[in-house]
Amino acid sequence: LHKLFVENQVVLVKLNSVNEYLAEFLATALAPLIGPGFLRIGTGDAAVGQYLCSHPLVETIHITGSGAAHDAIVWGAGSDKTGPPRNPRPISSELGGVSPTIVVPGPWSAADLAYHGELVASQKLNNAGFNCIACQVLVLAAAWPQRNDFLAGVRTALAQSAPRPLYYPGASARLADWQHGLGMDAPAPTSTNQCPVLSFRAGENAIAENFEVFAPALGVTELPGDDPAAFLRAAIAYANQHLAGTLGANILIHPKTMKQIGRANFEVLIADLRYGTIAINSWTALGFGTPQASWGAFPGHTLADVQSGIGFVHNSYMFDRPERTVLEAPFRAPFRPPWFISHRRAHVLGRLMLQFQYRPSLGQLPQIMWNAIKG
């Protein structure tokens, strides 16, 4: 839609083979664009994608996927990224990375710890963990007295989640590589509720910090200090300097801690966090689901060092040069958010909300609210 309406280009969408089943649904939903010839939806393997990327009628490219897939299109086989690109077409991209969740130390209650344990588990296991914006590294304060209780809550929420198969190609091999890199040589998990949670030393583990596992696995690292502002400053510097990618970062912070730091000072601190979307007491994926928000990596990457990508999409306000989106939610919602993997009525609520989006009616709201609260 960004290519169509913002860049005024006709579009051929080639679906990832994992998502080919969506073709018929997209064709129905987007029929008003397909009929006049503005849009086509195609399927096929990597060879089809390669053919399309080099076709003389294709003038620009947008890719979602991995940095390796991007480099194969731009530079071809091998690792040489000097000289002119093999494919000279302008290319924009959204490529994922190693996304952090920074937990600022504060006076959390038992209910706070349980709620945010579910929140982090949801950041990790949404779509069975196969998500470009899934949390992959928890950044904790070593001197926070409640850090072990918090981790226990995360582990409990992960273990109690519904077991789902590792459906995405290559997941088992990536999990085995990730576990080995963090010093665990046990068999890789076979379902999402077996998600490993492993600790590593900050700045000293290339696998934990630079390898996007794209599977249910969660790394944990600790930084020194117990002053919230100093910790947040150090955590931001750590994420900027050591973690691959700039697509999204999450911050969890108690209201009393926010007051202690000062709102103005907090905003100065997060201005240094170089990510395309920042979520405070929420998850950056909600930015993906907000059409008005721009979605993409923090600006500044190059074809030779693409990180989380170049350019942006969504952005229904059509800003020329958006830098980032910042989302903020209450520290604890009055009831369990429907996107939590622990929501007991999500399977019902999802259908109701889809119907409401399709044909809105005030009469639908009581049923939606009842199922939301009962979750």
JODAJO-V29781 format. One record per residue. N is the residue number from 1. SS is DSSP state (H for helix, E for strand, L for the rest). PSI is psi in degrees with one decimal (999 if undefined). Layout:
N&SS&PSI ; N&SS&PSI
This chain:
1&L&-37.2 ; 2&H&-44.7 ; 3&H&-41.4 ; 4&H&-52.3 ; 5&H&-27.2 ; 6&L&-41.7 ; 7&L&-2.1 ; 8&L&47.1 ; 9&L&144.1 ; 10&L&154.7 ; 11&E&137.6 ; 12&E&116.0 ; 13&E&120.7 ; 14&E&114.2 ; 15&L&145.6 ; 16&L&143.2 ; 17&H&-29.5 ; 18&H&-28.6 ; 19&H&16.5 ; 20&H&-26.2 ; 21&H&-18.4 ; 22&H&-11.8 ; 23&H&-46.0 ; 24&H&-35.1 ; 25&H&-41.5 ; 26&H&-37.5 ; 27&H&-37.8 ; 28&H&-46.9 ; 29&H&-34.4 ; 30&L&19.3 ; 31&H&-37.4 ; 32&H&-23.0 ; 33&H&-29.8 ; 34&H&-41.1 ; 35&H&-50.7 ; 36&L&-5.1 ; 37&L&13.1 ; 38&L&-24.0 ; 39&E&140.9 ; 40&E&147.6 ; 41&E&125.3 ; 42&E&164.9 ; 43&L&171.9 ; 44&L&175.8 ; 45&L&-168.3 ; 46&H&-32.2 ; 47&H&-37.4 ; 48&H&-44.0 ; 49&H&-42.4 ; 50&H&-41.8 ; 51&H&-46.0 ; 52&H&-39.9 ; 53&H&-20.8 ; 54&L&6.7 ; 55&L&138.4 ; 56&L&-22.8 ; 57&L&-11.3 ; 58&L&120.2 ; 59&L&-29.9 ; 60&E&162.0 ; 61&E&140.7 ; 62&E&132.4 ; 63&E&138.3 ; 64&E&138.5 ; 65&L&-136.4 ; 66&L&161.0 ; 67&H&-34.2 ; 68&H&-41.2 ; 69&H&-41.2 ; 70&H&-48.8 ; 71&H&-34.0 ; 72&H&-36.8 ; 73&H&-46.5 ; 74&H&-45.8 ; 75&H&-15.0 ; 76&L&-170.2 ; 77&L&151.4 ; 78&L&-179.2 ; 79&L&8.1 ; 80&L&116.2 ; 81&L&29.2 ; 82&L&158.8 ; 83&L&-173.1 ; 84&L&146.1 ; 85&L&148.5 ; 86&L&-38.5 ; 87&L&109.7 ; 88&L&-1.3 ; 89&L&143.4 ; 90&E&134.6 ; 91&E&131.6 ; 92&E&163.0 ; 93&E&155.4 ; 94&E&113.3 ; 95&L&7.4 ; 96&L&-156.2 ; 97&L&-162.4 ; 98&L&94.1 ; 99&E&133.8 ; 100&E&154.7 ; 101&E&116.1 ; 102&E&122.8 ; 103&E&106.5 ; 104&L&128.7 ; 105&L&142.8 ; 106&L&-177.0 ; 107&L&74.5 ; 108&L&139.9 ; 109&L&172.0 ; 110&H&-38.5 ; 111&H&-37.6 ; 112&H&-46.1 ; 113&H&-42.0 ; 114&H&-44.0 ; 115&H&-48.5 ; 116&H&-21.5 ; 117&H&-42.4 ; 118&H&-36.8 ; 119&H&-48.0 ; 120&H&-40.6 ; 121&H&-35.6 ; 122&H&-38.7 ; 123&H&-32.0 ; 124&H&-44.1 ; 125&H&3.1 ; 126&H&135.9 ; 127&H&37.1 ; 128&H&21.3 ; 129&H&-3.8 ; 130&L&78.4 ; 131&L&129.9 ; 132&L&-18.3 ; 133&L&15.1 ; 134&L&141.2 ; 135&E&130.5 ; 136&E&-20.7 ; 137&E&123.8 ; 138&E&128.9 ; 139&E&112.5 ; 140&E&160.5 ; 141&E&123.8 ; 142&L&-29.9 ; 143&L&3.4 ; 144&L&116.8 ; 145&L&-23.6 ; 146&L&9.4 ; 147&H&-39.5 ; 148&H&-37.8 ; 149&H&-39.0 ; 150&H&-47.6 ; 151&H&-36.6 ; 152&H&-39.1 ; 153&H&-39.5 ; 154&H&-47.7 ; 155&H&-40.0 ; 156&H&-45.3 ; 157&H&-38.6 ; 158&H&-46.9 ; 159&H&-30.8 ; 160&L&-2.0 ; 161&L&158.9 ; 162&L&129.4 ; 163&L&128.5 ; 164&L&147.0 ; 165&E&156.6 ; 166&L&80.7 ; 167&L&-19.1 ; 168&L&135.7 ; 169&L&137.0 ; 170&L&2.1 ; 171&H&-44.6 ; 172&H&-41.1 ; 173&H&-42.0 ; 174&H&-40.5 ; 175&H&-41.9 ; 176&H&-42.4 ; 177&H&-42.9 ; 178&H&-47.4 ; 179&H&-43.1 ; 180&H&-41.1 ; 181&H&-24.2 ; 182&L&14.4 ; 183&L&17.8 ; 184&L&119.4 ; 185&L&18.8 ; 186&L&161.2 ; 187&L&144.6 ; 188&L&149.7 ; 189&L&156.7 ; 190&L&-5.7 ; 191&E&164.2 ; 192&H&-31.2 ; 193&H&0.1 ; 194&H&15.9 ; 195&L&118.4 ; 196&E&142.4 ; 197&E&107.5 ; 198&E&142.5 ; 199&E&152.6 ; 200&L&161.1 ; 201&L&130.0 ; 202&L&133.5 ; 203&L&6.8 ; 204&L&9.8 ; 205&L&102.7 ; 206&H&-35.9 ; 207&H&-48.6 ; 208&H&-33.5 ; 209&H&-18.5 ; 210&H&-8.3 ; 211&L&111.8 ; 212&L&108.8 ; 213&L&-28.1 ; 214&L&56.0 ; 215&L&169.2 ; 216&L&92.8 ; 217&E&141.1 ; 218&E&122.9 ; 219&E&151.2 ; 220&E&130.0 ; 221&E&157.7 ; 222&E&145.3 ; 223&E&149.3 ; 224&L&164.3 ; 225&L&153.3 ; 226&L&-2.3 ; 227&L&122.9 ; 228&H&-44.7 ; 229&H&-43.5 ; 230&H&-40.1 ; 231&H&-46.8 ; 232&H&-41.2 ; 233&H&-44.1 ; 234&H&-38.5 ; 235&H&-38.4 ; 236&H&-44.6 ; 237&H&-40.9 ; 238&H&-48.3 ; 239&H&-43.6 ; 240&H&-39.5 ; 241&H&-24.6 ; 242&H&-21.9 ; 243&L&133.7 ; 244&L&138.8 ; 245&L&162.2 ; 246&L&27.5 ; 247&L&-50.2 ; 248&E&147.6 ; 249&E&144.7 ; 250&E&146.6 ; 251&E&128.2 ; 252&E&124.2 ; 253&L&131.6 ; 254&L&144.9 ; 255&H&-37.7 ; 256&H&-34.0 ; 257&H&-39.6 ; 258&H&-42.8 ; 259&H&-38.5 ; 260&H&-43.5 ; 261&H&-37.5 ; 262&L&129.2 ; 263&H&-45.2 ; 264&H&-42.8 ; 265&H&-38.0 ; 266&H&-44.5 ; 267&H&-33.8 ; 268&H&-41.7 ; 269&H&-48.6 ; 270&H&-14.9 ; 271&L&-23.4 ; 272&L&-7.0 ; 273&L&105.1 ; 274&L&77.6 ; 275&L&148.9 ; 276&L&-30.8 ; 277&E&133.7 ; 278&E&129.5 ; 279&E&129.0 ; 280&E&117.8 ; 281&L&33.7 ; 282&L&-152.0 ; 283&L&138.3 ; 284&L&-22.2 ; 285&H&-23.9 ; 286&H&-25.1 ; 287&H&-37.2 ; 288&H&-35.7 ; 289&L&6.2 ; 290&L&103.7 ; 291&L&-31.0 ; 292&L&-24.8 ; 293&L&143.4 ; 294&E&149.0 ; 295&E&120.8 ; 296&L&178.9 ; 297&L&162.7 ; 298&L&137.7 ; 299&L&148.7 ; 300&L&-7.9 ; 301&L&161.1 ; 302&L&168.3 ; 303&L&-35.2 ; 304&L&-23.3 ; 305&L&76.3 ; 306&L&-23.0 ; 307&L&-117.3 ; 308&L&6.6 ; 309&L&179.1 ; 310&L&132.1 ; 311&L&-171.9 ; 312&L&162.9 ; 313&E&-167.3 ; 314&E&-117.0 ; 315&L&54.7 ; 316&L&-14.2 ; 317&L&-10.0 ; 318&L&41.8 ; 319&L&145.1 ; 320&L&-45.7 ; 321&L&64.0 ; 322&L&143.4 ; 323&L&-46.1 ; 324&L&167.3 ; 325&E&136.4 ; 326&E&121.8 ; 327&E&145.9 ; 328&E&135.4 ; 329&L&163.3 ; 330&L&152.8 ; 331&L&-40.2 ; 332&L&126.4 ; 333&L&155.2 ; 334&L&-23.9 ; 335&L&165.6 ; 336&L&122.5 ; 337&L&144.6 ; 338&L&-17.7 ; 339&L&-6.1 ; 340&L&137.5 ; 341&L&-15.6 ; 342&L&0.0 ; 343&L&123.6 ; 344&L&-14.1 ; 345&L&17.9 ; 346&H&-37.1 ; 347&H&-30.8 ; 348&H&-44.5 ; 349&H&-37.9 ; 350&H&-44.0 ; 351&H&-40.5 ; 352&H&-42.1 ; 353&H&-35.1 ; 354&H&-44.5 ; 355&H&-38.2 ; 356&H&-40.1 ; 357&H&-36.0 ; 358&H&-49.9 ; 359&L&86.4 ; 360&L&139.9 ; 361&L&134.8 ; 362&H&-27.4 ; 363&H&-17.0 ; 364&H&-19.8 ; 365&H&-41.5 ; 366&H&-42.0 ; 367&H&-38.1 ; 368&H&-47.8 ; 369&H&-39.7 ; 370&H&-46.0 ; 371&H&-32.8 ; 372&H&-45.3 ; 373&H&-35.6 ; 374&L&-6.4 ; 375&L&999
